[in-house]
Amino acid sequence: MSVVVARVPTHSASRYLQQLAKHWSHKLEVSFSEQEARIAFPNGAVLDLRADSETLDVRLEVAEGGDVERMKEVVASHLDRFAFREAPLTFDWRNP
C-alpha cells in the first residue's frame, strides 16, 4: 500500500470537498459531510479529504502495484475543475 498526503491551501475547502464527493458519488463508493469525505475507487485506491477554514487535507492510499502518480493527477485535476476561480491549486504531495 502506498500513501501520499497533501495540504492544499484554500478558503473554499468544504465546498470543493462536497462538490468532488457529489461528483464521484454517481460512480464510486462515497461518504461525506461538510468537513470530511471518503472515496473508494474500483482499483482499490482510497481518497480521504478533510476541510477546515484554510486548507483541504488530502490523503490518498493506492493499492500495491497501483499507479500513484496517475491517481494524484486524477485527484488534482478534478479538484482544479471545481476550483476554477483559483486553479491551479497547490498540492504539496509527500509521504506521511
FENPEQUI-V585999 format. One record per pair of residues at least 6 apart in sequence whose ideal C-beta (glycine too) atoms are under 7 Angstrom apart, sorted by the first residue. I is the first residue (numbers start at 1). GAP is how many residues later the second one is. Records with the same first field share a line. If there is no record, write none. Layout:
I->GAP + GAP
This chain:
1->60 + 62 + 63
2->60 + 66
3->56 + 58 + 92 + 93
4->56 + 64 + 68 + 89 + 90 + 91
5->53 + 54 + 89 + 91
6->52 + 85 + 86 + 87
7->48 + 50 + 85
8->47 + 48 + 50 + 81 + 82 + 83
9->45 + 46 + 81
10->6 + 45 + 46 + 73 + 76 + 79
11->42 + 43
12->71
13->38 + 39 + 42 + 43
14->20 + 21 + 37
16->40 + 63 + 66 + 67
17->15 + 20 + 32 + 34 + 39
18->14 + 16
19->63
20->58 + 59 + 62
21->9 + 11 + 16 + 18
24->6 + 15
28->11 + 12 + 13
29->11
30->7 + 9
31->7
35->15 + 16
36->13 + 14
37->12
38->8 + 10
39->8
40->6
43->20 + 23
44->19 + 22
45->15 + 16 + 17 + 18 + 21 + 26
46->15
47->13 + 28
48->11
49->7 + 8 + 9
50->7
58->17
60->11 + 12 + 15
62->6 + 9
72->21
76->15
79->10
80->7 + 8 + 9
83->6
